[in-house]
Amino acid sequence: MRPKICCLLFTTLVSSLALSACTEMPASSEQGFMTNLPESIVAMAGPNQDLTAVRLEPEDGCLWYRHVGPVETTMLPLRTADGRPICTKVVEG
């Protein structure tokens, strides 16, 4: 059985959990990007972010996307339309 990924959004630093959506952990490409981003994450993500190149960073539990700029390509935190980072926790079952 594959682990599940749960996306967590918080309204403020001291608030309780605002939204949680769990789904099966998607498969990853050779580069480590999720090959099929869950609809719940797509719905949460703000505009102008490359949703074809998203990965889960185990160090912070947040989703990061590849940003290709005019000078360099770098990974940036995936954020909601109002700027909150989209972070996760992995649960078994």
C-alpha positions as CSV (number, residue, x, y, z in Angstrom):
1,M,0.0,0.0,0.0
2,R,1.4,3.4,-1.0
3,P,1.7,6.2,1.6
4,K,-0.7,9.1,1.5
5,I,0.2,12.8,1.4
6,C,-1.9,15.3,3.3
7,C,-1.8,18.9,2.4
8,L,-2.0,21.3,5.3
9,L,-2.9,25.0,5.2
10,F,-2.8,27.3,8.2
11,T,-4.6,30.7,8.4
12,T,-2.1,32.2,10.8
13,L,0.9,31.1,12.8
14,V,-1.2,30.6,15.9
15,S,-4.4,29.3,14.3
16,S,-5.5,25.7,14.2
17,L,-5.6,23.6,11.1
18,A,-7.6,25.4,8.4
19,L,-7.7,22.7,5.6
20,S,-6.5,19.2,5.2
21,A,-6.8,17.1,2.0
22,C,-5.3,13.6,1.8
23,T,-4.5,11.7,-1.3
24,E,-2.2,8.9,-2.4
25,M,1.4,9.9,-2.9
26,P,1.9,10.5,-6.6
27,A,4.7,8.8,-8.5
28,S,7.8,10.8,-9.2
29,S,9.9,11.3,-12.3
30,E,13.7,10.6,-12.5
31,Q,14.3,14.2,-11.6
32,G,12.1,13.8,-8.4
33,F,9.1,15.8,-9.7
34,M,5.6,14.5,-9.1
35,T,4.3,13.0,-12.4
36,N,0.6,13.5,-11.6
37,L,-0.1,16.3,-9.2
38,P,-3.3,15.6,-7.2
39,E,-6.3,17.8,-8.0
40,S,-6.5,19.0,-4.4
41,I,-3.0,20.5,-4.7
42,V,-3.7,22.0,-8.1
43,A,-6.8,23.7,-6.6
44,M,-4.9,25.2,-3.7
45,A,-1.9,26.5,-5.8
46,G,-1.8,30.1,-6.8
47,P,-1.2,31.3,-10.3
48,N,2.1,31.6,-12.2
49,Q,3.7,28.6,-10.7
50,D,5.0,25.7,-12.8
51,L,2.8,22.8,-11.7
52,T,4.6,20.4,-14.1
53,A,7.7,20.5,-11.9
54,V,6.7,20.1,-8.2
55,R,8.5,18.0,-5.6
56,L,8.1,17.3,-1.9
57,E,11.1,18.4,0.1
58,P,11.5,16.0,3.1
59,E,13.5,18.6,5.1
60,D,10.5,20.9,5.6
61,G,7.6,18.8,4.4
62,C,6.6,21.5,1.9
63,L,6.0,21.3,-1.9
64,W,8.5,23.2,-4.0
65,Y,8.3,24.1,-7.8
66,R,10.9,24.8,-10.4
67,H,11.0,28.4,-11.4
68,V,12.8,29.2,-14.6
69,G,13.9,32.8,-14.5
70,P,15.8,34.9,-17.0
71,V,19.2,34.3,-15.3
72,E,18.8,31.1,-13.3
73,T,16.5,28.1,-12.5
74,T,15.7,27.6,-8.9
75,M,13.3,25.8,-6.6
76,L,10.7,28.0,-4.8
77,P,8.0,27.1,-2.3
78,L,4.6,26.2,-3.8
79,R,2.1,28.8,-2.4
80,T,-1.6,29.4,-2.4
81,A,-3.1,32.4,-4.2
82,D,-2.8,34.4,-0.9
83,G,0.8,33.4,-0.4
84,R,0.6,30.6,2.2
85,P,3.1,27.7,1.6
86,I,1.5,24.3,0.8
87,C,3.0,21.8,3.2
88,T,2.3,18.1,3.9
89,K,2.6,15.3,6.2
90,V,2.8,11.7,5.1
91,V,0.5,9.1,6.8
92,E,0.5,5.4,6.4
93,G,-2.7,3.6,5.4
